[in-house]
Amino acid sequence: MKKIKKSTWLCVALFIYVTAMAIYLVPRNTQVSNMEKYATVGFSYVIVLILWLVLRKKEKLTEKRHRDLEESKKNK
C-alpha cells in the first residue's frame, strides 16, 4: 500500500477543518461584517495552500538528498 505524504494528509485535514468551522461559525457570528468573515475564511485557505506548497518542496528536497546519498554510496 502506498504511503500518503504528509503534505497531502495534513493539508486535507486542515482544509476540512477550515471548511467545517466556516460552515458552523460564519452564519452565527453577527458582530463582524460579511466582508471580514469571508476575508478571514479566504485567508485561512491561502495559508493552507502555502503550507501545502512548502511541505511539498521540503519533501522533494528530502527525496533528492536521499537519492544523492544513494548514488554517492554506489559510486564508492
Backbone bond lengths (Angstrom), bond angles and torsions (degrees), N, CA, C in turn:
res aa  C-N    CA-C-N  psi(-1)  N-CA   C-N-CA  omega(-1)  CA-C   N-CA-C  phi
1 M - - - 1.453 - - 1.525 109.52 -
2 K 1.321 116.08 135.62 1.455 121.48 -177.34 1.528 110.38 -76.13
3 K 1.334 115.86 133.88 1.459 121.25 179.66 1.534 110.12 -77.03
4 I 1.319 115.94 134.00 1.463 120.87 178.07 1.527 108.62 -80.09
5 K 1.313 115.76 131.35 1.460 120.68 -177.14 1.520 110.74 -70.00
6 K 1.324 114.42 150.81 1.462 120.99 -179.35 1.527 111.16 -61.35
7 S 1.321 116.45 -38.07 1.467 119.30 -179.42 1.524 111.41 -62.21
8 T 1.313 116.41 -29.94 1.461 120.02 -178.67 1.517 111.60 -80.05
9 W 1.332 117.01 -55.77 1.471 118.52 -173.49 1.522 112.24 -68.73
10 L 1.313 118.04 -35.39 1.464 120.11 -179.59 1.532 110.88 -67.83
11 C 1.314 116.87 -43.93 1.457 120.10 -178.56 1.526 112.01 -71.71
12 V 1.319 117.53 -34.38 1.462 119.98 175.25 1.528 110.00 -65.00
13 A 1.328 116.74 -42.44 1.463 120.27 178.57 1.530 111.00 -62.79
14 L 1.321 117.52 -43.27 1.466 120.65 178.46 1.530 111.61 -67.25
15 F 1.321 117.05 -37.90 1.463 120.92 177.14 1.529 110.70 -61.48
16 I 1.324 116.80 -45.24 1.465 121.10 178.25 1.522 110.54 -63.76
17 Y 1.326 116.97 -41.64 1.464 121.41 179.43 1.528 111.14 -62.37
18 V 1.333 116.94 -48.20 1.469 120.63 -179.13 1.530 110.12 -62.65
19 T 1.327 117.05 -41.18 1.455 120.82 179.44 1.529 111.15 -64.16
20 A 1.331 116.55 -44.96 1.466 120.52 -179.91 1.530 110.99 -63.48
21 M 1.312 116.86 -42.77 1.467 119.89 179.00 1.527 110.70 -66.63
22 A 1.313 117.73 -36.33 1.465 120.37 178.39 1.521 110.30 -66.37
23 I 1.319 116.67 -43.81 1.466 120.15 179.35 1.522 110.79 -63.79
24 Y 1.314 116.73 -38.57 1.466 120.69 -176.32 1.533 112.70 -80.31
25 L 1.323 117.33 -43.81 1.467 120.22 -170.29 1.526 115.65 -94.43
26 V 1.317 118.76 -31.71 1.463 119.78 -175.32 1.532 112.04 -61.14
27 P 1.318 121.16 -46.89 1.472 118.80 179.40 1.531 113.70 -67.08
28 R 1.317 118.53 -26.72 1.459 121.69 -177.06 1.532 113.84 -80.86
29 N 1.314 117.30 -24.04 1.459 121.80 -175.98 1.526 109.52 -83.45
30 T 1.325 116.04 112.66 1.467 120.76 -179.08 1.525 112.59 -109.44
31 Q 1.331 118.04 3.10 1.455 120.46 -175.86 1.526 113.44 -89.48
32 V 1.322 117.95 -15.70 1.467 120.53 179.39 1.525 108.98 -119.31
33 S 1.325 115.09 162.54 1.471 119.98 -177.84 1.528 110.77 -74.25
34 N 1.325 114.15 161.22 1.469 119.72 177.79 1.519 111.60 -61.30
35 M 1.322 117.33 -37.90 1.465 121.39 179.43 1.520 110.40 -59.78
36 E 1.320 116.96 -44.30 1.467 121.08 -179.86 1.524 111.31 -66.08
37 K 1.325 117.67 -38.35 1.467 121.52 178.39 1.523 110.83 -60.72
38 Y 1.324 115.89 -51.54 1.459 120.17 -176.19 1.526 112.14 -72.34
39 A 1.319 117.41 -30.09 1.460 120.32 175.74 1.528 110.14 -66.73
40 T 1.319 117.16 -39.30 1.461 121.16 178.49 1.525 110.96 -64.73
41 V 1.311 117.03 -44.08 1.472 121.01 178.53 1.526 110.00 -65.31
42 G 1.315 117.34 -44.17 1.465 121.28 178.55 1.515 111.84 -61.73
43 F 1.310 116.41 -42.05 1.468 120.90 178.36 1.532 110.49 -63.79
44 S 1.322 117.19 -36.73 1.463 120.78 177.51 1.527 110.95 -63.88
45 Y 1.329 116.81 -41.17 1.469 120.32 176.76 1.527 111.45 -64.45
46 V 1.316 117.33 -37.70 1.471 120.96 177.83 1.521 110.03 -64.20
47 I 1.327 117.47 -40.92 1.460 121.36 178.67 1.529 110.32 -62.70
48 V 1.330 117.30 -42.13 1.468 120.68 178.39 1.526 110.21 -63.59
49 L 1.323 117.69 -40.78 1.462 121.46 177.93 1.527 111.41 -62.79
50 I 1.323 116.64 -44.89 1.467 120.34 178.81 1.528 110.50 -63.31
51 L 1.321 117.21 -41.50 1.460 120.85 177.05 1.520 110.69 -59.81
52 W 1.337 117.63 -43.07 1.460 121.65 178.96 1.526 111.12 -61.04
53 L 1.344 116.76 -44.08 1.461 120.41 179.46 1.523 112.02 -63.86
54 V 1.316 116.84 -43.02 1.464 120.98 -179.35 1.530 110.95 -66.14
55 L 1.327 117.30 -43.82 1.463 120.02 179.46 1.521 111.64 -65.59
56 R 1.332 118.00 -38.58 1.471 120.11 177.26 1.516 111.20 -63.41
57 K 1.329 116.55 -42.16 1.469 120.00 179.05 1.530 110.04 -63.35
58 K 1.322 116.25 -41.76 1.466 120.56 179.23 1.531 110.57 -63.23
59 E 1.329 117.77 -42.26 1.462 121.21 178.70 1.529 111.44 -64.11
60 K 1.326 117.04 -41.11 1.462 120.22 178.85 1.525 111.30 -64.92
61 L 1.325 117.05 -40.59 1.465 120.22 177.67 1.529 111.12 -64.70
62 T 1.321 117.03 -38.89 1.464 121.07 177.95 1.523 110.68 -64.99
63 E 1.337 117.28 -44.10 1.461 120.68 177.64 1.525 111.29 -62.13
64 K 1.319 117.25 -41.76 1.466 121.13 178.62 1.528 110.54 -63.15
65 R 1.317 116.65 -41.43 1.460 121.07 179.14 1.528 110.68 -62.30
66 H 1.338 116.79 -41.80 1.468 120.57 178.79 1.533 110.96 -65.86
67 R 1.326 117.50 -41.41 1.471 120.75 177.84 1.526 110.70 -62.95
68 D 1.324 116.56 -42.67 1.465 119.90 179.29 1.522 111.25 -63.80
69 L 1.335 117.70 -39.66 1.462 120.60 177.77 1.525 111.25 -65.20
70 E 1.326 117.75 -40.94 1.457 121.46 178.47 1.516 111.20 -64.95
71 E 1.327 116.90 -40.88 1.467 120.43 178.02 1.525 111.40 -64.80
72 S 1.304 116.77 -40.44 1.464 119.25 -179.86 1.521 111.92 -67.57
73 K 1.349 117.02 -32.62 1.465 120.72 176.45 1.528 110.74 -69.33
74 K 1.335 117.42 -37.36 1.463 121.49 179.40 1.519 111.72 -69.08
75 N 1.332 116.89 -34.28 1.454 121.19 -177.69 1.523 112.84 -76.45
76 K 1.302 118.58 -15.86 1.472 120.64 -178.27 1.482 111.92 -80.62
